[in-house]
Amino acid sequence: MRLLGKLVGLLLVLAGIYFLGENIIFTTRIVGYWWRDVSAAGAVIATIAGILMLLHGRGTRELGWILVILGIALVFINGSVILRPTSLWTFFLAFISLVGGYKLITTGRLNF
């Protein structure tokens, strides 16, 4: 039964990511400046490294959050993200899915 709860939690987290990310468009473009390409590659590397550190354990959580924030900042510095408007309902659904899924994965229950 715990495995089913964790599986439902994972599905809810993935649904929340989908609802939150459906209005975010990442683009690539050819720019004459060499630092734009470094910024895009650095954003991907920093974000992946930060997520891995967050999942690894408690000793590396602070550095993981710093790397995730750095990756997000580099994406916006690079200028290759387009944020389309989203409805409040979609944001609410995404947030509830993420929080509910996380609670199911970590504790196995939802407390209302």
C-alpha positions as CSV (number, residue, x, y, z in Angstrom):
1,M,0.0,0.0,0.0
2,R,2.9,2.4,0.7
3,L,4.3,1.7,-2.8
4,L,0.9,2.7,-4.3
5,G,0.9,5.9,-2.3
6,K,4.4,6.8,-3.4
7,L,3.5,6.0,-7.0
8,V,0.4,8.3,-6.8
9,G,2.5,10.9,-5.2
10,L,5.0,10.7,-8.1
11,L,2.3,11.0,-10.6
12,L,0.9,14.1,-8.8
13,V,4.3,15.7,-8.8
14,L,4.7,15.0,-12.5
15,A,1.2,16.4,-13.2
16,G,2.1,19.5,-11.2
17,I,5.3,20.0,-13.1
18,Y,3.3,19.6,-16.4
19,F,0.7,22.2,-15.4
20,L,3.3,24.6,-14.2
21,G,5.6,24.2,-17.2
22,E,3.1,24.2,-20.0
23,N,3.3,28.0,-20.3
24,I,7.1,28.2,-20.2
25,I,8.9,28.1,-23.6
26,F,12.6,27.6,-23.8
27,T,14.1,28.9,-27.0
28,T,17.5,28.8,-28.6
29,R,18.9,31.4,-30.9
30,I,22.2,32.2,-32.5
31,V,23.8,35.2,-30.9
32,G,27.1,36.8,-31.8
33,Y,28.2,37.0,-28.2
34,W,30.2,34.0,-26.9
35,W,29.0,34.4,-23.3
36,R,25.4,33.7,-24.2
37,D,26.2,30.1,-25.1
38,V,28.2,29.7,-21.8
39,S,25.2,31.0,-19.9
40,A,22.8,28.5,-21.5
41,A,25.1,25.5,-20.9
42,G,25.8,26.7,-17.4
43,A,22.1,27.0,-16.6
44,V,21.5,23.4,-17.5
45,I,24.6,22.1,-15.7
46,A,23.9,24.2,-12.6
47,T,20.2,23.2,-12.4
48,I,20.9,19.5,-12.8
49,A,23.8,19.6,-10.3
50,G,21.6,21.5,-7.8
51,I,18.7,19.0,-8.2
52,L,21.1,16.1,-7.7
53,M,22.5,17.7,-4.5
54,L,19.0,18.3,-3.2
55,L,18.2,14.7,-3.7
56,H,21.5,13.4,-2.3
57,G,21.2,14.4,1.3
58,R,21.1,17.0,4.0
59,G,24.8,18.0,3.9
60,T,24.6,19.4,0.4
61,R,21.1,21.0,0.5
62,E,22.3,24.6,0.8
63,L,24.7,24.3,-2.1
64,G,21.9,22.5,-4.1
65,W,19.5,25.4,-3.6
66,I,22.2,27.9,-4.6
67,L,22.9,26.0,-7.8
68,V,19.2,25.7,-8.7
69,I,18.8,29.5,-8.2
70,L,21.9,30.1,-10.2
71,G,20.6,27.9,-13.0
72,I,17.3,29.7,-13.1
73,A,19.1,33.1,-13.0
74,L,21.3,32.1,-15.9
75,V,18.3,31.1,-18.0
76,F,16.8,34.5,-17.6
77,I,20.2,36.2,-18.2
78,N,20.5,34.2,-21.4
79,G,17.1,35.6,-22.5
80,S,15.9,32.3,-23.9
81,V,12.8,31.9,-21.8
82,I,9.3,33.0,-22.8
83,L,6.7,33.0,-20.0
84,R,3.2,33.0,-21.4
85,P,0.3,34.2,-19.1
86,T,-1.3,31.4,-17.0
87,S,-4.6,31.3,-15.3
88,L,-5.0,31.3,-11.6
89,W,-6.8,28.0,-11.8
90,T,-3.9,26.4,-13.6
91,F,-1.4,27.7,-11.1
92,F,-3.6,26.5,-8.2
93,L,-3.9,23.1,-9.7
94,A,-0.2,22.8,-10.3
95,F,0.6,24.0,-6.7
96,I,-1.9,21.6,-5.1
97,S,-0.6,18.7,-7.2
98,L,3.0,19.4,-6.3
99,V,2.4,19.8,-2.6
100,G,0.0,16.8,-2.4
101,G,2.4,14.6,-4.4
102,Y,5.4,15.6,-2.3
103,K,3.4,14.9,0.9
104,L,2.4,11.4,-0.4
105,I,6.0,10.6,-1.3
106,T,7.5,11.7,2.0
107,T,4.9,10.8,4.5
108,G,2.5,8.5,2.7
109,R,-0.6,10.4,3.7
110,L,-2.4,13.7,3.1
111,N,-3.4,15.7,6.1
112,F,-6.2,18.2,5.5
